[in-house]
Amino acid sequence: AKRAGGRKTKDPNAPKRAMSAFFFWMQENRDKLKKPGMGVADVAKAAGAEWGKITDKVKWEKKAEEDKKRYEKESSAYKEGNNAGKVTKKVAKK
């Protein structure tokens, strides 16, 4: 199914994408970086600068690898039509 803009609509039953190591780190450190009056873009810029300074990223890279495995497993199950444990599709009422 396509939307008015020509792009495909996202299937709500599709598994969520795997998060990168940066996003796992960001979850833990967002509150430390965020200051009053900072917009989302400002927080992201500050986070990117801090992430670049970190030398030992093993902890978050491991989490990202585990999440990638989860995504691949859920994605293959979804593609096979075996989306057990996921939200079922809503049927349009006629």
Buried (B, 14 or more C-beta within 10 A) or exposed (E): EEEEEEEEEEEEEEBEEBBBBBBBBBEEBEEEBBEEEEEEEEBBEBBEEBBEEEEEBEEBBEBBEEBBEBBEEBBEBBEEEEBEEBEEEEEEEE
